[in-house]
Amino acid sequence: MSLLGIIPARGGSKGIPCKNIRPLAGRPLLQWTIDAAHASGRLDRLIVSTEDEEIAAVAEAGGAEVPFLRPPELAADDTPGFNPVLHALDHLPQHDWVLLLQPTSPLRSSEDIAGILDFCREHDSPSAVSVTEVAKPPHWMFYRDEHSRLAPVLSGDRPTRRQDLPPTYALNGALYLARADWLRETRAFVGPETLGYVMPAERSYDLDTEEDWRWVEWVMSQDV
């Protein structure tokens, strides 16, 4: 079954300007994902979906394909994240599976990529996404209204000890895998049949702010 890897990389980042091609620990951010994808040896094709010609040039120099530039309306701040995936599938309909690899997860490894593919195949599921266990479960979280009054996120009695709580997980943004026909039908990577592939917290950082960037750069420096 043919697997298409898609790296979405638009040029209009607000939280971290030009983040997709900004150097992180000596390489453009985009390059960390390209290298992990190639090192896995599991993708039939790896493309970068972007509207930005500078990002396209960096991606191609780094070893990814840019077979098309996506239209600007698919790179706006309010564009649903799934729309560029459908756009790519319309251009490359011959692939059976899709793996979305967000460049903002630079610590995701080639082993993680191979792992989610094997995990999904072993469980015969049409979809799997990467998750990581959260440090603070929602049982201890609250909403705050306009008068600063607290209301629990979850109703019912709240356990007082962490060990009495079941593990809870959050999407970490690193890996989104699905069968192409299932994607076209559901128009989402996450549905009732979706499996959660657990990644460790130390590889689950998602770069969204300058503080995230500085922290991940420091983490990477410790491995040198």
C-alpha positions, 0 to 999 in steps of 0.5 A: 500500500502506497504511503504519502508523507505530507509536511504542511509548512505555510509562510504566515506564522505569527507566534514564531515568524518564519519558523518553518525555515528558521534555524533550530540547532543548526538546521532549518526547522523543516529539515528535522522532519524531512530527515526523520521521514527519510530515515524511517525508510517507510514512505513512498513519497514525501512532499511539503505543502506550502504557498511560500516559494522560499519555504519550497526552495528550502524543502527541495534543497533538504530532500523533500518534493514540492510538486505544487504550491498550494493556493493562498486561501489554503494558507490563511490564519483561519484555514482549517488544518485538514484542508491542505491535506485534501488539496494534496490528495486531490493532486496525488490521488494514487496513494492509499495512506497519508502520514501528516508530519507537522514540522513543529515537532522536531524531536519526533524520530524515525522510530516514532514514524515506523512505530505508528505505521506498525501499530496501525497495521497490527490493529487493522485500523484506518487511522492512528495519531500520536499522543502523550500522557498529560502531567495534569489530568483534567479531573483537577482542571477548572473553567473560570467564569466572568466573575472568576468563579471556578467550575470543574471541567469534569463533573462528579467526584474528583479523586484526591490522589493521582494514582487513583486516576486513569492515564489521560492523553493529549494529541502531541501534533507529531504524527497523523496517519490515516487511510486515504479513502477514510480521510476523504469520507470523514474529513478528519484524522480523528474519529471513533475508530482512531487509535492513540499511539503513545510517544514519550513526553521528551519527544512530544514538544510542539513549537508554538511560541518563542519560549517553546523554541528556546526550550527545545533548542536547549533540550537539543543542546544537551544531546550533543 
